[in-house]
Amino acid sequence: MILDEIKTLPELLLVDKPLGISSFDVIRIIQKHFGKEKIGHAGTLDPLATGLMLLGVNRGTKKLTSLTQLGKTYITDILLGKKTTTGDLEGEIIEEKQYPDLKEKEVENIVYSLRDVVELPVSLFSALKKDGKPLYYYAREGIKIETPIRPMSVLDVSMLDFYKQEPFEIVRVRFAVSKGTYIRSLGEELGRRLGVPATLASLRRVKIGDFRVEDSYTIPENWLQDFKNNKKDLLK
């Protein structure tokens, strides 16, 4: 389903966020084409992540608080052999090693060991707030703060693939998690348990509660291109 096929937005809109734009960019694009409706979301996705967003429109924004409590399911490609400042490929490389002797069964066993409630450090490039400001504000400003540690709950996990991407390996994992669980933290924890540096190579949210990305709308390509060409004007 494509957004330009509808004339009126529903109170709850499911959108498949494309790669390379922020969650707020999604809202800006929709507002440009449907008018200045009041729109909010039930959970952000980073620019390098894709997948399901739940948007409340006008009166639908009142439903967002409860929707943010729902569990989420992600599919992620974790690159084994590289660690970055951000926990994904957007950051600077801080460690890089090749491990040619990694065995698929060993990796699979460690993947399944992540099903539990674990206390993990939150990426300093996350949107988690400290003193009213997101952690990525402090990271980008070079302000040193203590890395927050918080419990993260993995409700279900499965390894979908394991393959070589020269000179490293990629493990594809499906995580079903509770609110407040950061997939970047889980990717890095997988690396720690394997004894290798690790970072996310891709991230896609496929489910929120019972809402599925297969039932969401996509943003037309011409809308995306128009937004990228005129982003400065839209942000005024």
Backbone bond lengths (Angstrom), bond angles and torsions (degrees), N, CA, C in turn:
res aa  C-N    CA-C-N  psi(-1)  N-CA   C-N-CA  omega(-1)  CA-C   N-CA-C  phi
1 M - - - 1.465 - - 1.523 108.96 -
2 I 1.328 115.35 138.27 1.463 120.63 -178.21 1.528 109.08 -117.44
3 L 1.324 116.39 140.09 1.463 121.10 -173.19 1.525 113.67 -59.75
4 D 1.321 117.37 -30.67 1.459 117.80 -177.24 1.535 112.75 -75.36
5 E 1.332 116.58 1.02 1.456 120.38 177.56 1.522 112.80 -88.31
6 I 1.358 117.44 -8.66 1.462 119.76 179.50 1.529 109.76 -112.80
7 K 1.323 116.00 153.54 1.468 121.01 -178.70 1.520 112.15 -102.69
8 T 1.337 116.84 -29.33 1.463 121.04 -177.63 1.513 109.41 -128.01
9 L 1.318 116.51 133.86 1.457 120.45 -179.38 1.526 110.75 -76.89
10 P 1.342 117.85 137.27 1.467 120.28 172.51 1.527 110.32 -74.01
11 E 1.335 117.06 165.64 1.464 120.33 179.78 1.522 111.74 -65.85
12 L 1.323 116.51 -30.17 1.470 120.90 175.00 1.519 107.82 -121.89
13 L 1.326 115.74 115.88 1.458 121.81 -174.83 1.523 109.77 -114.89
14 L 1.328 116.43 126.40 1.456 122.08 176.29 1.528 108.36 -96.76
15 V 1.339 116.11 124.77 1.460 121.35 -177.71 1.523 109.50 -128.01
16 D 1.330 116.13 139.23 1.458 123.05 174.44 1.531 107.65 -92.89
17 K 1.350 116.29 101.36 1.467 120.19 -176.81 1.522 110.32 -68.13
18 P 1.332 117.16 128.87 1.466 119.52 177.95 1.528 111.91 -80.52
19 L 1.298 115.30 169.41 1.458 122.64 179.57 1.527 110.56 -71.46
20 G 1.330 116.47 142.27 1.458 120.95 168.14 1.508 117.05 94.80
21 I 1.335 118.59 -2.00 1.456 120.43 175.42 1.522 108.57 -127.18
22 S 1.331 116.04 159.93 1.457 120.50 -178.96 1.520 111.03 -84.16
23 S 1.322 115.96 169.08 1.460 120.63 176.08 1.529 110.99 -63.10
24 F 1.326 116.91 -37.03 1.461 119.79 178.66 1.520 111.26 -71.03
25 D 1.331 117.20 -28.39 1.466 119.88 173.98 1.528 110.56 -62.77
26 V 1.329 116.87 -38.56 1.468 120.80 177.25 1.527 110.11 -57.26
27 I 1.327 115.83 -45.78 1.465 120.04 179.68 1.530 110.64 -64.37
28 R 1.318 117.78 -42.05 1.470 120.65 179.45 1.528 111.48 -61.12
29 I 1.326 116.64 -41.97 1.461 120.34 179.78 1.521 110.55 -63.11
30 I 1.319 116.73 -44.66 1.470 120.71 -178.49 1.524 110.38 -65.77
31 Q 1.321 116.90 -42.29 1.473 119.67 179.55 1.519 111.67 -63.66
32 K 1.305 117.88 -34.01 1.461 119.99 179.32 1.522 111.38 -63.72
33 H 1.330 117.16 -35.99 1.459 120.51 -173.82 1.527 113.49 -96.23
34 F 1.334 117.38 -15.45 1.462 119.87 -179.04 1.519 113.09 -120.99
35 G 1.325 117.49 6.02 1.455 119.58 -177.64 1.511 110.96 93.74
36 K 1.330 115.44 173.36 1.460 120.88 -172.91 1.530 112.35 -84.97
37 E 1.346 116.93 50.52 1.446 119.28 174.23 1.532 110.67 -61.85
38 K 1.328 115.07 153.65 1.461 119.97 173.87 1.525 107.41 -75.95
39 I 1.340 116.53 121.12 1.464 121.17 -176.98 1.529 109.21 -133.77
40 G 1.323 115.45 133.35 1.460 121.35 173.44 1.516 109.34 -132.18
41 H 1.328 116.80 173.85 1.458 119.51 -178.62 1.524 110.45 -131.05
42 A 1.338 115.04 160.49 1.462 121.50 -178.88 1.519 110.43 -106.42
43 G 1.339 116.52 47.91 1.462 120.20 177.99 1.507 112.57 127.99
44 T 1.327 116.83 125.54 1.460 121.75 -176.71 1.518 111.80 -81.23
45 L 1.320 114.17 162.27 1.460 122.73 168.05 1.522 107.20 -128.40
46 D 1.328 116.35 139.42 1.461 120.36 177.47 1.530 110.70 -64.52
47 P 1.335 118.00 158.17 1.471 120.19 177.48 1.520 113.80 -54.51
48 L 1.354 118.09 -33.54 1.454 120.17 -179.04 1.524 112.90 -85.02
49 A 1.332 117.62 1.23 1.461 121.89 176.52 1.526 109.64 -103.22
50 T 1.319 115.69 153.94 1.461 121.78 176.64 1.524 108.73 -125.39
51 G 1.336 114.91 172.82 1.447 118.60 170.50 1.507 115.91 115.96
52 L 1.316 114.88 -161.33 1.459 123.26 -165.78 1.523 113.67 -69.62
53 M 1.334 114.67 127.86 1.460 122.88 168.39 1.519 108.42 -123.12
54 L 1.339 116.25 138.45 1.455 121.71 173.34 1.523 108.23 -101.63
55 L 1.318 116.31 119.05 1.459 121.63 -179.22 1.517 110.07 -111.38
56 G 1.318 116.01 130.65 1.458 121.67 172.10 1.517 108.71 -94.12
57 V 1.336 116.77 132.30 1.462 121.94 -178.13 1.526 108.63 -116.31
58 N 1.346 115.92 125.36 1.470 122.51 -179.70 1.533 110.03 53.18
59 R 1.327 118.61 -115.46 1.465 119.92 -177.70 1.529 111.89 -63.70
60 G 1.315 115.99 -22.41 1.458 120.00 178.90 1.512 113.80 -65.53
61 T 1.333 117.40 -17.97 1.471 119.71 178.96 1.524 111.43 -64.87
62 K 1.339 117.22 -21.76 1.467 120.41 179.35 1.528 111.95 -70.41
63 K 1.328 116.83 -16.96 1.465 120.71 -179.94 1.521 112.52 -87.01
64 L 1.324 116.53 -10.11 1.464 119.18 -170.05 1.521 113.97 -66.85
65 T 1.337 117.24 -34.10 1.467 119.65 -178.33 1.520 111.25 -58.57
66 S 1.322 116.69 -44.62 1.468 119.17 179.58 1.525 111.41 -71.37
67 L 1.327 116.90 -34.23 1.461 119.88 -178.87 1.525 112.42 -67.76
68 T 1.338 117.20 -28.73 1.465 119.85 179.21 1.524 111.93 -67.72
69 Q 1.333 117.74 -16.32 1.464 121.21 -178.70 1.527 112.47 -84.26
70 L 1.332 117.68 -9.43 1.456 121.18 -175.45 1.530 111.57 -71.65
71 G 1.322 115.51 150.70 1.460 120.50 173.80 1.514 110.94 -69.63
72 K 1.317 116.01 159.43 1.470 121.22 -176.73 1.524 109.95 -132.37
73 T 1.327 115.14 151.11 1.459 121.34 177.44 1.518 109.48 -122.81
74 Y 1.319 115.33 133.21 1.471 122.19 -177.91 1.524 110.03 -127.52
75 I 1.317 115.43 152.58 1.458 122.09 166.46 1.519 106.93 -117.93
76 T 1.318 116.40 126.36 1.458 120.44 -175.01 1.520 110.90 -133.43
77 D 1.314 116.20 143.72 1.453 122.66 169.96 1.525 107.51 -99.10
78 I 1.327 116.38 120.03 1.458 122.02 -178.82 1.525 108.27 -106.39
79 L 1.312 115.64 121.96 1.462 122.02 -179.57 1.523 108.90 -87.13
80 L 1.320 116.72 119.37 1.456 122.12 -179.45 1.526 109.71 -95.72
81 G 1.332 115.11 120.31 1.459 119.77 179.76 1.515 113.45 125.13
82 K 1.338 116.09 -1.45 1.465 119.24 -177.95 1.526 109.30 -143.42
83 K 1.329 116.35 137.80 1.467 122.57 176.29 1.515 108.46 -125.45
84 T 1.340 117.31 137.85 1.464 121.55 -179.61 1.521 111.03 -124.60
85 T 1.323 115.04 168.83 1.466 120.32 -179.63 1.522 112.44 -66.96
86 T 1.326 117.74 -25.05 1.465 121.21 -174.70 1.526 113.69 -105.42
87 G 1.321 117.98 -9.06 1.454 120.41 -176.68 1.515 113.05 82.68
88 D 1.344 116.85 4.59 1.462 122.00 174.09 1.526 108.25 -143.47
89 L 1.324 116.68 -176.91 1.464 119.58 -173.80 1.527 113.75 -76.94
90 E 1.328 117.61 -1.08 1.463 120.75 178.15 1.527 111.61 -76.32
91 G 1.332 116.81 -24.39 1.458 120.29 -173.13 1.517 114.14 -88.70
92 E 1.321 114.97 176.61 1.453 121.61 177.74 1.534 109.86 -80.28
93 I 1.315 115.76 142.61 1.456 120.68 179.90 1.526 109.03 -73.34
94 I 1.335 116.46 128.02 1.461 120.38 178.94 1.533 111.57 -115.54
95 E 1.333 117.38 -12.73 1.464 120.77 175.44 1.521 108.23 -156.85
96 E 1.316 115.82 140.21 1.463 119.93 -178.99 1.524 108.75 -149.98
97 K 1.331 116.20 122.49 1.456 121.78 179.44 1.518 109.38 -146.10
98 Q 1.313 116.87 148.91 1.455 122.16 176.09 1.531 109.27 -101.96
99 Y 1.332 115.19 137.39 1.457 121.25 179.29 1.527 108.54 -128.82
100 P 1.315 117.62 81.59 1.461 120.50 -174.11 1.525 114.28 -69.10
101 D 1.353 117.44 -11.87 1.461 119.64 -174.71 1.525 112.84 -98.91
102 L 1.342 118.92 12.07 1.457 120.48 177.45 1.527 110.04 -64.22
103 K 1.327 116.18 130.98 1.452 121.33 -179.14 1.530 109.67 -104.30
104 E 1.333 115.92 140.15 1.467 120.98 -175.97 1.535 111.65 -58.08
105 K 1.314 118.07 -42.17 1.463 120.50 -178.58 1.517 111.23 -65.05
106 E 1.335 116.53 -38.32 1.461 120.69 177.92 1.525 110.20 -62.94
107 V 1.320 115.68 -45.48 1.461 120.08 179.46 1.526 110.10 -62.91
108 E 1.321 116.69 -43.19 1.464 120.67 -179.14 1.529 111.18 -61.38
109 N 1.325 117.52 -42.21 1.463 120.73 179.30 1.523 111.62 -61.92
110 I 1.320 117.07 -39.93 1.463 120.84 179.47 1.530 110.28 -70.06
111 V 1.324 117.37 -39.09 1.466 120.60 176.19 1.523 110.13 -55.64
112 Y 1.326 117.52 -48.47 1.464 120.67 -177.75 1.525 112.24 -70.60
113 S 1.317 117.44 -21.28 1.464 119.84 177.45 1.528 112.29 -70.09
114 L 1.322 117.16 -13.34 1.468 120.88 -179.31 1.523 112.77 -79.06
115 R 1.329 117.51 -7.64 1.469 119.29 179.71 1.521 109.26 -75.51
116 D 1.316 115.15 101.22 1.473 120.40 -175.76 1.521 107.98 174.42
117 V 1.318 115.75 -178.47 1.463 121.48 168.07 1.519 106.70 -98.60
118 V 1.324 116.56 117.76 1.461 120.85 -177.34 1.521 109.47 -125.72
119 E 1.324 116.38 146.77 1.457 121.21 175.99 1.520 108.19 -94.49
120 L 1.337 115.31 119.52 1.461 120.49 -174.32 1.525 110.55 -133.66
121 P 1.329 117.20 153.24 1.466 120.11 173.38 1.523 110.80 -69.55
122 V 1.321 115.23 141.42 1.466 121.69 176.32 1.521 108.55 -87.66
123 S 1.325 117.11 136.44 1.460 120.58 177.27 1.523 110.31 -57.08
124 L 1.333 116.19 135.40 1.463 120.27 178.31 1.527 111.46 -71.71
125 F 1.312 118.04 -3.30 1.464 121.30 174.76 1.523 111.24 -104.63
126 S 1.337 116.95 19.45 1.461 120.87 177.36 1.522 110.09 -89.07
127 A 1.346 114.83 173.08 1.466 120.91 -179.57 1.526 112.12 -90.98
128 L 1.333 117.74 3.18 1.459 120.43 176.06 1.525 109.41 -57.63
129 K 1.344 116.62 135.47 1.462 119.56 -173.03 1.522 113.14 -97.10
130 K 1.320 114.13 143.29 1.460 123.16 172.52 1.517 107.62 -131.29
131 D 1.332 116.59 122.85 1.463 122.15 -177.56 1.536 111.27 54.17
132 G 1.339 115.80 38.45 1.458 120.82 175.07 1.513 115.67 84.00
133 K 1.326 117.42 -0.78 1.464 120.54 -179.14 1.519 110.16 -123.78
134 P 1.350 118.27 142.03 1.459 120.40 179.07 1.523 110.98 -65.96
135 L 1.326 115.48 151.13 1.464 119.73 -177.86 1.520 112.31 -58.81
136 Y 1.359 116.51 -33.82 1.464 117.59 -178.40 1.527 112.17 -64.71
137 Y 1.344 118.24 -21.39 1.470 120.78 175.45 1.527 109.67 -62.81
138 Y 1.333 116.85 -48.10 1.460 120.61 -179.33 1.533 110.58 -65.17
139 A 1.349 116.02 -40.72 1.465 119.52 -178.70 1.523 111.20 -63.33
140 R 1.326 117.05 -44.36 1.462 120.46 -177.54 1.513 112.46 -72.25
141 E 1.343 116.29 -26.00 1.464 120.04 177.83 1.532 112.02 -86.80
142 G 1.320 116.79 -3.76 1.456 120.28 -179.16 1.518 113.74 74.19
143 I 1.340 116.44 20.91 1.465 121.10 179.93 1.529 108.78 -89.15
144 K 1.313 117.89 121.46 1.445 121.51 -177.91 1.528 110.92 -80.54
145 I 1.324 116.03 128.07 1.464 121.85 175.48 1.527 107.72 -134.45
146 E 1.309 115.20 161.59 1.458 119.90 178.35 1.531 109.47 -70.56
147 T 1.315 116.43 133.30 1.460 120.77 -179.69 1.524 109.89 -68.08
148 P 1.341 118.19 121.00 1.469 119.84 179.52 1.526 111.61 -66.74
149 I 1.326 116.10 141.28 1.455 122.82 173.64 1.522 107.06 -113.80
150 R 1.340 116.44 130.61 1.457 117.39 179.69 1.524 110.24 -145.48
151 P 1.334 116.68 154.15 1.467 119.46 178.20 1.522 110.58 -70.69
152 M 1.316 116.48 136.80 1.462 122.20 177.89 1.519 107.66 -128.45
153 S 1.324 115.83 134.60 1.455 120.93 -172.67 1.520 111.05 -110.93
154 V 1.340 116.35 116.41 1.456 122.28 174.83 1.530 107.43 -98.05
155 L 1.326 116.27 109.20 1.461 121.70 -176.39 1.520 111.94 -78.80
156 D 1.322 116.12 -33.70 1.460 121.15 178.67 1.523 108.29 -157.27
157 V 1.319 116.09 150.05 1.462 120.40 -179.13 1.522 108.62 -150.91
158 S 1.314 116.48 143.51 1.461 120.16 175.84 1.521 109.35 -149.41
159 M 1.322 115.82 143.14 1.460 121.12 175.82 1.524 108.38 -88.90
160 L 1.331 116.38 124.63 1.459 121.78 -176.57 1.519 112.99 -97.86
161 D 1.339 116.53 -27.48 1.465 119.18 -177.19 1.522 109.08 -164.55
162 F 1.322 115.54 157.26 1.457 122.34 175.03 1.519 107.05 -149.01
163 Y 1.330 116.76 118.92 1.457 118.74 -173.48 1.531 110.58 -151.64
164 K 1.317 114.23 164.50 1.458 121.57 -179.16 1.516 110.57 -86.06
165 Q 1.313 116.19 132.70 1.467 122.26 168.44 1.518 105.35 -128.62
166 E 1.305 115.63 91.02 1.463 122.03 -169.77 1.532 112.64 -44.98
167 P 1.340 117.14 132.19 1.470 126.96 2.22 1.536 112.85 -96.25
168 F 1.332 117.64 17.83 1.454 121.46 -174.41 1.534 111.25 -115.46
169 E 1.342 115.26 179.44 1.463 121.31 173.78 1.522 109.79 -112.68
170 I 1.321 114.74 151.95 1.461 122.27 175.35 1.516 108.27 -119.72
171 V 1.336 116.23 132.73 1.461 120.69 171.47 1.525 107.81 -116.56
172 R 1.313 116.24 126.54 1.470 121.80 179.26 1.520 108.50 -98.43
173 V 1.339 115.73 125.93 1.458 121.28 -173.06 1.527 110.14 -130.59
174 R 1.327 115.55 142.18 1.467 121.57 170.77 1.530 107.36 -104.62
175 F 1.328 116.12 121.91 1.458 122.25 177.98 1.529 109.54 -113.42
176 A 1.329 117.32 128.30 1.462 122.25 166.45 1.520 106.48 -106.15
177 V 1.327 117.01 120.36 1.458 120.72 -169.84 1.528 111.03 -133.31
178 S 1.320 114.88 161.66 1.463 120.05 175.76 1.523 109.68 -89.27
179 K 1.322 115.92 171.26 1.461 122.22 178.20 1.535 110.11 -54.69
180 G 1.324 115.41 140.28 1.461 120.13 175.40 1.513 114.58 86.41
181 T 1.338 117.25 9.89 1.464 120.85 178.37 1.519 109.22 -101.25
182 Y 1.322 116.64 130.21 1.459 122.49 -174.94 1.526 109.96 -105.25
183 I 1.316 116.30 121.44 1.465 120.56 -176.12 1.530 110.91 -67.25
184 R 1.325 117.59 -32.90 1.465 119.08 176.51 1.527 111.19 -60.48
185 S 1.334 115.88 -39.10 1.462 119.68 177.87 1.519 110.67 -65.25
186 L 1.336 117.58 -38.96 1.458 120.94 178.94 1.524 111.01 -67.48
187 G 1.334 117.01 -38.77 1.457 120.17 177.53 1.511 111.69 -61.29
188 E 1.336 116.22 -43.96 1.466 119.80 179.44 1.527 111.05 -68.45
189 E 1.349 116.68 -35.01 1.458 119.96 178.09 1.525 111.21 -66.86
190 L 1.322 116.85 -37.56 1.462 119.97 174.98 1.533 110.22 -57.68
191 G 1.323 115.70 -44.44 1.459 119.67 177.31 1.518 112.29 -61.43
192 R 1.332 116.67 -43.30 1.468 119.79 -179.78 1.533 110.79 -60.83
193 R 1.324 116.46 -41.46 1.466 119.67 -178.40 1.527 111.67 -70.14
194 L 1.318 116.36 -26.99 1.455 120.65 176.72 1.529 111.99 -86.17
195 G 1.348 116.07 -15.17 1.459 120.29 -176.45 1.510 113.42 80.11
196 V 1.350 116.49 26.36 1.469 120.88 180.00 1.525 108.71 -132.66
197 P 1.346 118.78 151.29 1.464 119.78 171.41 1.524 109.46 -67.42
198 A 1.329 116.83 148.06 1.467 120.26 -177.94 1.521 110.19 -148.55
199 T 1.317 114.83 150.90 1.463 120.95 177.63 1.523 108.80 -153.13
200 L 1.331 117.16 157.46 1.457 120.42 179.31 1.529 110.26 -76.00
201 A 1.327 115.65 130.54 1.462 121.03 173.69 1.520 111.44 -94.72
202 S 1.325 117.29 -25.16 1.464 121.82 176.02 1.513 108.22 -160.64
203 L 1.345 115.23 158.73 1.462 120.58 179.56 1.520 108.62 -150.21
204 R 1.335 115.76 129.32 1.462 120.91 178.80 1.525 109.10 -135.17
205 R 1.346 116.12 126.60 1.469 120.48 175.81 1.522 108.66 -89.92
206 V 1.320 115.97 122.30 1.459 120.07 -172.99 1.525 113.10 -110.03
207 K 1.339 117.02 -12.05 1.459 118.45 -177.28 1.521 110.24 -157.78
208 I 1.343 115.96 142.49 1.469 123.19 171.32 1.516 105.97 -132.14
209 G 1.334 117.51 112.92 1.460 118.92 -173.02 1.519 108.86 59.09
210 D 1.355 115.96 -124.80 1.467 120.88 176.96 1.521 112.66 -97.49
211 F 1.331 117.50 3.15 1.465 121.32 179.43 1.526 109.18 -83.62
212 R 1.336 117.15 133.79 1.466 121.85 -174.78 1.526 110.64 -116.96
213 V 1.314 115.76 147.00 1.456 120.05 179.60 1.529 111.20 -64.87
214 E 1.332 117.16 -25.90 1.467 120.24 178.57 1.523 112.34 -63.06
215 D 1.337 116.74 -21.43 1.462 121.06 -178.54 1.531 112.44 -98.54
216 S 1.316 117.03 10.47 1.468 120.27 -174.79 1.524 111.58 -95.73
217 Y 1.327 114.66 166.16 1.466 122.70 176.02 1.524 109.58 -90.82
218 T 1.308 115.93 147.05 1.458 121.35 172.72 1.525 109.59 -103.27
219 I 1.320 116.13 153.04 1.466 121.83 178.23 1.527 108.39 -86.24
220 P 1.317 118.91 127.93 1.473 120.09 -179.88 1.527 111.91 -57.14
221 E 1.307 116.66 144.42 1.453 121.58 -177.45 1.522 111.98 -60.84
222 N 1.338 117.29 -36.47 1.467 119.14 -179.86 1.523 111.55 -69.51
223 W 1.337 118.00 -29.92 1.461 120.30 174.62 1.530 110.02 -66.63
224 L 1.328 116.45 -41.86 1.462 120.44 179.39 1.521 111.14 -63.01
225 Q 1.320 116.16 -45.63 1.460 120.04 -178.79 1.512 110.99 -64.79
226 D 1.322 116.95 -40.22 1.461 121.00 177.99 1.534 110.52 -63.10
227 F 1.335 116.31 -40.00 1.462 120.09 179.08 1.527 110.78 -63.75
228 K 1.330 115.75 -45.96 1.464 119.07 -178.86 1.528 111.79 -64.49
229 N 1.325 116.16 -33.72 1.466 120.03 -179.96 1.524 112.64 -73.98
230 N 1.349 115.72 -25.59 1.471 119.20 -172.84 1.524 112.18 -125.59
231 K 1.324 117.07 25.21 1.467 120.61 -174.07 1.520 112.40 -59.49
232 K 1.320 118.23 -39.86 1.470 120.05 -177.52 1.513 111.59 -61.57
233 D 1.338 117.01 -38.34 1.469 120.26 179.86 1.523 110.64 -69.06
234 L 1.331 117.73 -37.23 1.460 121.21 -178.71 1.520 111.99 -68.68
235 L 1.332 116.65 -27.26 1.469 120.09 -176.89 1.518 113.06 -86.31
236 K 1.337 117.14 -0.96 1.477 119.55 -179.44 1.519 110.74 -71.64
